[in-house]
Structure formats: C-alpha cells, structure tokens
Amino acid sequence: MATQNPLNFDEDILLNSASKMIFSVEPVIYKNMVRSFGVDAKVLSSMRPRVNCLFSTKTNGNGGYKLVQRI
C-alpha cells in the first residue's frame, strides 16, 4: 500500500504490515508521524527528498527504522 499522506493509514494496517518505507514528509506532520510510526522527529528532519528514506521490517532490526540511501 502507498499514500502521499501517511496519516491516512489506519492503525490496524500499520500493525499488520511487516515492512514499511517512509520517504521525506512535510514538517507539519512530524508530530503525527512520531505518534503513528514511532519515528524520531530528528530523523524525519534529517531526511532529504530523492536521497534517502527510512526502512523498517520486523525480520530485520525488530521493527526499528533505518535510514538508507536511495539509488
């Protein structure tokens, strides 16, 4: 599933998704992203469009997010 507004996802969808990718988002939704996705606001602010993204999978890193370079 994908959306341009990550706040559209219901909590059930997030809980049942093993892998997640987060691309850069507008600062106005950082607070909601922290609450819904458990991502640190400092990490969100360090992301750059078309340069990096956050990746999370339950099988790698126990669901924590890792900042990765996009290629």
C-alpha positions in Angstrom: 0.0 0.0 0.0 1.2 3.5 -0.6 -0.1 7.0 0.1 1.1 10.6 -0.2 -0.4 11.3 3.2 0.8 8.7 5.7 -1.8 9.8 8.2 -4.5 8.1 6.1 -3.4 4.7 7.3 -5.5 3.1 10.0 -3.6 1.7 13.0 -4.6 -1.8 12.1 -2.9 -1.5 8.7 0.3 -0.3 10.3 0.3 -3.1 12.9 -0.2 -5.8 10.3 2.5 -4.5 7.9 5.8 -6.3 8.3 7.8 -3.8 6.1 7.5 -0.1 5.9 9.2 2.7 3.9 8.9 6.3 4.8 10.1 9.0 2.4 10.6 12.6 3.3 7.5 14.3 4.7 6.5 17.9 5.5 7.5 19.2 8.9 3.8 19.9 9.7 3.1 16.2 10.1 6.2 15.2 12.1 4.3 15.1 15.4 1.7 12.7 13.9 4.4 10.6 12.3 6.2 10.3 15.6 3.0 9.1 17.3 1.8 6.8 14.5 5.0 5.3 13.2 7.3 5.7 16.3 9.9 7.6 14.2 12.1 10.2 15.9 11.4 13.8 14.7 15.1 14.5 14.4 15.5 11.6 11.9 12.5 12.9 9.9 14.0 16.3 9.7 17.4 14.8 8.5 15.8 13.1 5.5 16.3 14.6 2.0 13.9 14.0 -0.9 15.3 11.6 -3.5 18.4 11.0 -1.4 17.3 8.7 1.5 14.3 7.1 3.2 13.5 5.1 6.3 13.1 1.4 6.1 11.6 -0.9 8.7 10.9 -4.7 8.7 10.0 -6.9 11.6 12.5 -9.5 10.5 15.5 -7.1 10.4 16.1 -4.9 13.4 12.9 -5.9 15.3 10.8 -3.2 13.5 13.1 -0.3 14.1 13.7 2.2 11.3 17.0 2.5 9.5 18.0 5.5 7.3 19.0 4.2 3.9 20.4 5.8 0.8 18.2 5.6 -2.3 19.8 4.5 -5.5 
